[in-house]
Amino acid sequence: MSDALPEPDRVFGAPHPRDTPRLIGQGAAEQSFLEAFNTGRLHHGWLMIGPRGTGKATLAYRIARFLLSQPLQSDGGMFGAPEKPTSLDTDPKHPTARRISARAEPSLFVLRRGGAGSTDSDRQKNLEAGKFAADIRVDDVRKLNDFFNFSSAEGGRRVVIVDAADEMNVQAANALLKRLEEPPERATLLLISHQHSRLLPTIRSRCRELRISPLSEADMAEALRQALPETELNQAALAALTSGSVGEAIRMTNLSGLAIYGELVGLLASLPRMDRARALRLADAAAQRGAEDKLDMLVDLIALALARLARAGTLGTTPYPEAAQGEAEMIARLSPNPRQARRWAEVAQEVDAKLRHGRAVNLDPAALILDTLRHISQAAS
């Protein structure tokens, strides 16, 4: 694959997981895999589960570099058995590491969404334009046949990374299941999953789980310094809004998410008589041509604000630290008790349904956002 092709698993402005030098805050998962390798109990299928943006793909590429750079196990002959590795670290100058970084490693296959379209030519054209299919399709999975047939001549290990397994449609999932049921010799399949409950139970049962935890505030700060070394960040606010997901924090930083959330908090603070001029500015900004990512961000932040309202009223506390100036005062006024919290939880469900329907039928984004904000305003009244 050409290095110039866009990738659906890349967060704009941050290193791709294969190029991330260190995995921060996931030592337990690393040690679990390393123990299985060193004790000869290496399972052929691994399901890496946890919130989006917490390092699952980074760990998958670390494992791929590690496995493909390790000699095949043997008794060592007259020189004795090889020393067991103590970490998953791979020298970045190792030929395998260089090939993986260049997307030129023949023993690694990355299964992910391809270009949108119904024909091969349309899919290739859309892939080059960065227009990706909504799911991983059975034709994508069938490419594994060529990969395994071609790489079997090498006689070594083969690694497949599925990013993300949640994105497979039913036919693709069933095709991958056959591979998990009858894995090729020396093949390891690494399935990344943000919502593993959506996977087929039979896929989950044929994999060993590696749980990836949300990052602590200290680990997240370190991971953000690694990913965005030259960017000034409000780490406390990012941690509050992203629940320990460094990937989401990077996305929020690149799309000015904290500024958008600040505008949303200011708007909610004007309830029950919503500042209409401010609402219009927020809707218009998200509806501009080429602003689809910011629209997605605004939709996510509306859901997040409503969830924080509901949670605060239920617990009887206001969020600390604030994710935006005036947030604590706004939440204390709008959600002072569990009864109000239950109403905000209901509003969150209503808004989610409204937004999903509106986007499914391609409603005008500005009109959809204004209608959503009007619904929230009526609930506050």
VEXDREN-2710 file (C-alpha; in Angstrom, 1 decimal):
% VEXDREN-2710
k/r/px/py/pz
1/MET/0.0/0.0/0.0
2/SER/1.3/3.5/-0.8
3/ASP/2.5/5.6/2.0
4/ALA/0.4/8.5/0.6
5/LEU/-2.9/6.7/1.0
6/PRO/-5.2/8.1/3.8
7/GLU/-5.9/5.7/6.7
8/PRO/-9.2/5.4/8.6
9/ASP/-7.4/4.5/11.8
10/ARG/-5.3/7.7/11.9
11/VAL/-6.0/10.6/14.3
12/PHE/-5.2/13.8/12.4
13/GLY/-2.2/15.6/13.9
14/ALA/-0.9/12.7/15.9
15/PRO/1.6/9.9/15.2
16/HIS/0.0/6.7/13.8
17/PRO/0.0/3.9/16.4
18/ARG/2.7/2.0/14.4
19/ASP/4.9/5.1/14.8
20/THR/4.2/5.8/18.5
21/PRO/7.5/5.0/20.3
22/ARG/6.1/4.1/23.7
23/LEU/2.9/2.7/25.1
24/ILE/2.1/4.5/28.3
25/GLY/0.0/3.2/31.2
26/GLN/-0.7/-0.4/29.9
27/GLY/2.1/-2.3/31.6
28/ALA/-0.3/-5.0/32.9
29/ALA/-1.6/-5.9/29.4
30/GLU/2.0/-6.0/28.0
31/GLN/3.1/-8.3/30.8
32/SER/0.1/-10.6/30.3
33/PHE/1.0/-11.1/26.6
34/LEU/4.7/-11.5/27.3
35/GLU/4.1/-14.1/30.0
36/ALA/2.0/-16.1/27.5
37/PHE/4.8/-15.9/24.9
38/ASN/7.5/-16.9/27.4
39/THR/5.6/-19.9/28.8
40/GLY/4.7/-21.3/25.3
41/ARG/1.0/-20.5/25.8
42/LEU/0.7/-18.0/23.0
43/HIS/-2.9/-18.0/21.8
44/HIS/-3.6/-17.5/18.1
45/GLY/-6.4/-14.9/18.7
46/TRP/-6.2/-11.9/21.0
47/LEU/-9.1/-9.5/21.7
48/MET/-7.9/-6.1/22.8
49/ILE/-10.8/-4.4/24.6
50/GLY/-11.1/-1.0/26.2
51/PRO/-12.3/2.6/25.5
52/ARG/-11.3/4.2/22.2
53/GLY/-8.0/6.0/22.2
54/THR/-6.4/4.3/25.2
55/GLY/-3.6/2.5/23.3
56/LYS/-5.1/-0.7/21.9
57/ALA/-3.7/-0.1/18.4
58/THR/-0.3/1.0/19.8
59/LEU/-0.1/-2.2/21.7
60/ALA/-1.1/-4.2/18.7
61/TYR/1.8/-2.8/16.7
62/ARG/4.2/-3.3/19.6
63/ILE/3.2/-7.0/19.7
64/ALA/3.5/-7.2/15.9
65/ARG/7.0/-5.8/15.9
66/PHE/7.9/-8.0/18.8
67/LEU/6.6/-11.3/17.3
68/LEU/8.0/-10.7/13.9
69/SER/11.4/-9.9/15.2
70/GLN/11.7/-12.8/17.6
71/PRO/13.4/-16.1/16.5
72/LEU/11.2/-19.1/16.3
73/GLN/11.4/-21.1/19.5
74/SER/13.8/-24.0/19.5
75/ASP/16.0/-25.9/22.0
76/GLY/18.9/-23.8/21.0
77/GLY/21.1/-26.7/20.0
78/MET/24.7/-26.6/21.3
79/PHE/24.4/-23.0/22.3
80/GLY/21.5/-23.6/24.7
81/ALA/17.9/-22.1/24.6
82/PRO/17.6/-18.4/23.7
83/GLU/17.2/-16.0/26.6
84/LYS/13.5/-15.1/27.3
85/PRO/12.6/-11.5/26.5
86/THR/11.7/-9.3/29.4
87/SER/9.7/-6.7/27.5
88/LEU/7.9/-6.1/24.2
89/ASP/10.5/-3.5/23.1
90/THR/11.9/-3.7/19.6
91/ASP/14.9/-1.8/18.5
92/PRO/13.5/0.9/16.1
93/LYS/16.5/0.1/13.8
94/HIS/15.6/-3.6/13.6
95/PRO/14.7/-4.4/9.9
96/THR/11.2/-5.6/11.0
97/ALA/10.5/-2.3/12.8
98/ARG/11.7/-0.4/9.8
99/ARG/9.5/-2.4/7.4
100/ILE/6.4/-2.0/9.6
101/SER/7.0/1.7/9.9
102/ALA/7.2/1.9/6.1
103/ARG/4.1/-0.3/5.7
104/ALA/6.3/-2.8/3.8
105/GLU/6.4/-5.8/6.2
106/PRO/5.1/-8.9/4.2
107/SER/4.3/-10.9/7.4
108/LEU/1.9/-8.2/8.7
109/PHE/-1.6/-7.7/7.4
110/VAL/-3.8/-4.8/8.7
111/LEU/-7.5/-5.4/8.2
112/ARG/-9.5/-2.2/8.3
113/ARG/-12.2/-0.3/6.3
114/GLY/-11.5/0.3/2.7
115/GLY/-12.7/3.0/0.4
116/ALA/-16.5/3.6/0.0
117/GLY/-18.2/2.3/-3.1
118/SER/-19.6/-0.9/-4.7
119/THR/-16.9/-1.5/-7.3
120/ASP/-13.2/-2.1/-7.0
121/SER/-12.4/1.0/-9.0
122/ASP/-14.8/3.2/-7.0
123/ARG/-13.4/1.9/-3.7
124/GLN/-9.8/2.6/-4.8
125/LYS/-10.7/6.1/-6.0
126/ASN/-12.5/6.9/-2.8
127/LEU/-9.7/5.4/-0.7
128/GLU/-7.3/7.8/-2.3
129/ALA/-9.7/10.7/-1.6
130/GLY/-10.0/9.7/2.1
131/LYS/-13.7/8.6/1.7
132/PHE/-14.0/5.3/3.7
133/ALA/-16.6/2.7/3.8
134/ALA/-18.8/2.6/6.9
135/ASP/-17.8/-0.9/7.8
136/ILE/-15.3/-3.7/7.1
137/ARG/-16.7/-6.0/4.4
138/VAL/-16.4/-9.6/3.5
139/ASP/-14.2/-8.8/0.5
140/ASP/-11.7/-7.1/2.9
141/VAL/-11.5/-10.2/5.0
142/ARG/-11.1/-12.5/2.0
143/LYS/-7.8/-10.7/1.2
144/LEU/-6.5/-12.7/4.2
145/ASN/-6.4/-15.8/1.9
146/ASP/-3.9/-14.2/-0.4
147/PHE/-1.9/-12.9/2.6
148/PHE/-1.6/-16.3/4.2
149/ASN/-0.9/-18.1/1.0
150/PHE/1.8/-15.6/0.0
151/SER/3.4/-15.3/3.4
152/SER/3.4/-19.1/4.1
153/ALA/6.4/-19.4/1.8
154/GLU/8.5/-17.4/4.3
155/GLY/7.9/-20.1/7.0
156/GLY/7.9/-17.7/9.9
157/ARG/5.3/-16.0/12.0
158/ARG/2.4/-14.0/10.5
159/VAL/0.4/-11.3/12.3
160/VAL/-3.0/-9.8/11.5
161/ILE/-4.2/-6.6/13.1
162/VAL/-8.0/-6.0/12.8
163/ASP/-8.7/-2.3/13.5
164/ALA/-11.4/-2.2/14.5
165/ALA/-13.3/-5.6/14.8
166/ASP/-16.5/-3.7/15.8
167/GLU/-16.6/-2.3/12.3
168/MET/-17.0/-5.6/10.6
169/ASN/-20.4/-6.3/9.0
170/VAL/-22.1/-9.6/9.6
171/GLN/-20.6/-11.3/6.6
172/ALA/-17.1/-10.1/7.3
173/ALA/-17.4/-11.2/11.0
174/ASN/-18.4/-14.7/9.9
175/ALA/-15.5/-14.9/7.4
176/LEU/-13.1/-13.9/10.1
177/LEU/-14.6/-16.4/12.5
178/LYS/-13.6/-19.2/10.1
179/ARG/-10.0/-18.0/10.4
180/LEU/-10.2/-18.0/14.2
181/GLU/-11.6/-21.5/14.1
182/GLU/-8.9/-22.8/11.8
183/PRO/-5.9/-20.5/12.2
184/PRO/-2.9/-21.0/10.0
185/GLU/0.3/-22.3/11.6
186/ARG/2.3/-19.6/13.4
187/ALA/-0.4/-17.0/12.8
188/THR/-1.5/-14.5/15.5
189/LEU/-4.6/-12.4/15.0
190/LEU/-4.9/-9.2/17.1
191/LEU/-8.5/-7.9/17.2
192/ILE/-9.0/-4.3/18.4
193/SER/-12.4/-3.6/19.9
194/HIS/-13.9/-0.4/21.3
195/GLN/-17.3/-2.1/22.1
196/HIS/-16.7/-5.8/22.3
197/SER/-20.3/-6.5/23.2
198/ARG/-21.1/-5.8/19.6
199/LEU/-18.9/-8.8/18.4
200/LEU/-20.2/-12.2/17.7
201/PRO/-20.1/-14.3/20.9
202/THR/-18.3/-17.0/18.9
203/ILE/-15.5/-14.6/18.0
204/ARG/-15.1/-13.5/21.6
205/SER/-15.0/-17.1/22.8
206/ARG/-12.1/-18.0/20.4
207/CYS/-9.9/-15.1/21.6
208/ARG/-8.0/-14.4/24.7
209/GLU/-8.8/-11.0/26.1
210/LEU/-6.3/-8.2/26.8
211/ARG/-8.0/-5.4/28.7
212/ILE/-6.8/-1.9/28.1
213/SER/-7.7/0.6/30.9
214/PRO/-8.4/4.3/30.7
215/LEU/-5.3/6.3/31.4
216/SER/-4.7/8.0/34.7
217/GLU/-4.4/11.8/34.6
218/ALA/-0.6/11.5/35.0
219/ASP/-0.2/8.9/32.3
220/MET/-2.5/10.8/30.0
221/ALA/-0.4/14.0/30.5
222/GLU/2.7/12.0/29.6
223/ALA/1.0/10.4/26.5
224/LEU/-0.2/13.8/25.3
225/ARG/3.4/15.3/25.6
226/GLN/4.6/12.4/23.5
227/ALA/1.9/12.8/20.8
228/LEU/1.8/16.7/20.8
229/PRO/5.1/17.8/22.2
230/GLU/4.8/21.4/20.9
231/THR/1.2/22.1/21.8
232/GLU/0.1/23.9/25.0
233/LEU/-2.7/21.8/26.5
234/ASN/-5.3/22.3/29.3
235/GLN/-4.7/18.7/30.6
236/ALA/-7.2/18.9/33.4
237/ALA/-10.0/19.9/31.1
238/LEU/-9.1/17.3/28.5
239/ALA/-8.9/14.6/31.2
240/ALA/-12.3/15.6/32.5
241/LEU/-14.0/15.4/29.0
242/THR/-12.2/12.3/27.6
243/SER/-12.3/9.8/30.4
244/GLY/-8.6/8.8/30.1
245/SER/-8.6/8.5/26.3
246/VAL/-5.5/10.1/24.8
247/GLY/-6.8/9.5/21.3
248/GLU/-10.0/11.5/22.0
249/ALA/-7.9/14.2/23.7
250/ILE/-5.8/14.6/20.6
251/ARG/-8.9/14.7/18.4
252/MET/-10.5/17.3/20.7
253/THR/-7.3/19.4/20.7
254/ASN/-7.0/19.3/16.9
255/LEU/-10.7/20.3/16.4
256/SER/-10.7/23.1/19.1
257/GLY/-13.1/20.9/21.2
258/LEU/-12.4/22.7/24.5
259/ALA/-13.4/26.0/22.8
260/ILE/-16.6/24.4/21.4
261/TYR/-17.4/23.0/24.8
262/GLY/-16.9/26.4/26.4
263/GLU/-19.4/27.9/24.0
264/LEU/-21.8/25.1/24.7
265/VAL/-21.5/25.6/28.5
266/GLY/-22.1/29.3/28.0
267/LEU/-25.2/28.5/26.0
268/LEU/-26.6/26.1/28.6
269/ALA/-25.9/28.7/31.3
270/SER/-28.4/31.0/29.5
271/LEU/-31.2/28.5/30.0
272/PRO/-34.2/28.4/30.3
273/ARG/-34.2/31.4/28.0
274/MET/-31.5/30.3/25.5
275/ASP/-29.3/32.9/24.0
276/ARG/-30.6/32.5/20.4
277/ALA/-27.8/34.6/18.8
278/ARG/-25.2/32.4/20.5
279/ALA/-27.1/29.2/19.4
280/LEU/-27.1/30.4/15.8
281/ARG/-23.3/31.0/15.8
282/LEU/-22.7/27.6/17.3
283/ALA/-24.9/25.9/14.7
284/ASP/-23.5/27.9/11.8
285/ALA/-19.9/27.1/12.7
286/ALA/-20.6/23.4/12.7
287/ALA/-22.5/23.5/9.4
288/GLN/-19.9/25.2/7.2
289/ARG/-18.6/23.4/4.2
290/GLY/-15.8/21.0/5.1
291/ALA/-16.7/21.2/8.8
292/GLU/-18.0/17.6/9.1
293/ASP/-15.4/16.8/11.8
294/LYS/-16.5/19.8/13.9
295/LEU/-20.1/18.8/13.5
296/ASP/-19.2/15.3/14.8
297/MET/-17.4/17.0/17.7
298/LEU/-20.3/19.2/18.6
299/VAL/-22.7/16.3/18.5
300/ASP/-20.4/14.3/20.9
301/LEU/-20.0/17.3/23.2
302/ILE/-23.8/17.9/23.4
303/ALA/-24.2/14.3/24.5
304/LEU/-21.3/14.7/27.0
305/ALA/-22.7/17.9/28.5
306/LEU/-26.1/16.2/29.1
307/ALA/-24.4/13.2/30.6
308/ARG/-22.4/15.4/33.0
309/LEU/-25.6/17.2/34.0
310/ALA/-27.3/13.9/34.7
311/ARG/-24.3/12.5/36.6
312/ALA/-23.8/15.5/38.8
313/GLY/-27.4/15.7/39.9
314/THR/-27.5/12.0/40.7
315/LEU/-24.3/12.2/42.8
316/GLY/-25.1/15.5/44.3
317/THR/-21.8/17.0/43.3
318/THR/-20.5/19.4/40.7
319/PRO/-17.6/18.4/38.4
320/TYR/-14.1/19.2/39.6
321/PRO/-12.0/20.3/37.8
322/GLU/-14.3/22.3/35.5
323/ALA/-14.0/21.4/31.8
324/ALA/-15.0/25.0/31.0
325/GLN/-15.3/28.2/32.9
326/GLY/-18.7/28.5/34.6
327/GLU/-19.5/24.8/34.1
328/ALA/-19.9/24.0/37.8
329/GLU/-22.3/26.9/38.4
330/MET/-24.4/26.0/35.3
331/ILE/-24.6/22.3/36.4
332/ALA/-25.5/23.2/40.0
333/ARG/-28.4/25.4/38.8
334/LEU/-29.8/23.1/36.1
335/SER/-29.3/19.7/37.9
336/PRO/-29.5/20.3/41.7
337/ASN/-31.1/17.0/42.7
338/PRO/-31.7/13.4/41.5
339/ARG/-35.2/14.3/40.1
340/GLN/-33.7/16.8/37.7
341/ALA/-30.9/14.4/36.9
342/ARG/-33.4/11.8/35.8
343/ARG/-35.0/14.3/33.5
344/TRP/-31.6/15.2/32.0
345/ALA/-30.9/11.5/31.4
346/GLU/-34.2/11.3/29.5
347/VAL/-33.3/14.4/27.5
348/ALA/-30.0/12.8/26.6
349/GLN/-31.8/9.8/25.1
350/GLU/-34.3/12.0/23.3
351/VAL/-31.5/14.1/21.8
352/ASP/-29.4/11.1/20.8
353/ALA/-32.4/9.7/18.9
354/LYS/-33.1/13.1/17.3
355/LEU/-29.5/13.5/16.1
356/ARG/-29.2/10.0/14.8
357/HIS/-32.4/10.3/12.8
358/GLY/-31.5/13.7/11.5
359/ARG/-28.1/12.7/10.3
360/ALA/-29.5/9.4/8.8
361/VAL/-31.8/11.4/6.6
362/ASN/-29.3/14.1/5.8
363/LEU/-31.1/17.0/7.5
364/ASP/-29.4/20.4/7.2
365/PRO/-26.7/20.4/9.9
366/ALA/-27.5/23.9/11.1
367/ALA/-31.2/23.2/11.3
368/LEU/-30.5/19.9/13.1
369/ILE/-28.3/21.6/15.8
370/LEU/-30.8/24.4/16.3
371/ASP/-33.7/22.0/16.7
372/THR/-31.6/20.0/19.2
373/LEU/-30.8/23.1/21.2
374/ARG/-34.4/24.1/21.1
375/HIS/-35.4/20.7/22.5
376/ILE/-32.9/21.1/25.4
377/SER/-34.2/24.6/26.1
378/GLN/-37.8/23.4/26.3
379/ALA/-36.7/20.6/28.7
380/ALA/-35.0/23.3/30.9
381/SER/-38.2/25.3/31.0
END
